[in-house]
């Protein structure tokens, strides 16, 4: 069964967003959501959910390289819980170690230093989070 998924790369000032399809297991970056101290404009989140009607939402879980939690980890979990509570959609967490670094190097490779705009990095990070979630799923 085909699945539509939305992914969020949680941040305190900007939340990257991407949408993807399980059939292709690829993702496309969407405009990043502005956030104030980690709190997005929930109306923009709702608009995004209405537009894409995801079967599942994937939230990147920021962990230290050794797998331990950091201060942002609890905030990302809280954001995931709020998404589920507000919209009743299934939410899963995905380890996001290295996605921002990978996103920066990918953007730099394509467009050089000037292309490293924050919103683009967040969007590509959300794509990488979603694609790694697809890659780790059982296709059945």
NORMORA-V786739 format. One record per helix or strand. SS is the DSSP state (h for helix, s for strand). FROM is the first residue (numbers start at 0). TO is the last residue. If there is no record, write none. Layout:
BEGIN
ss=(SS,SS)
from=(FROM,FROM)
to=(TO,TO)
END
This chain:
BEGIN
ss=(s,s,s,s,h,s,s,s,h,s,h,h,h)
from=(3,13,25,38,41,55,62,68,70,89,98,112,117)
to=(8,20,35,39,51,60,62,68,86,94,110,114,135)
END
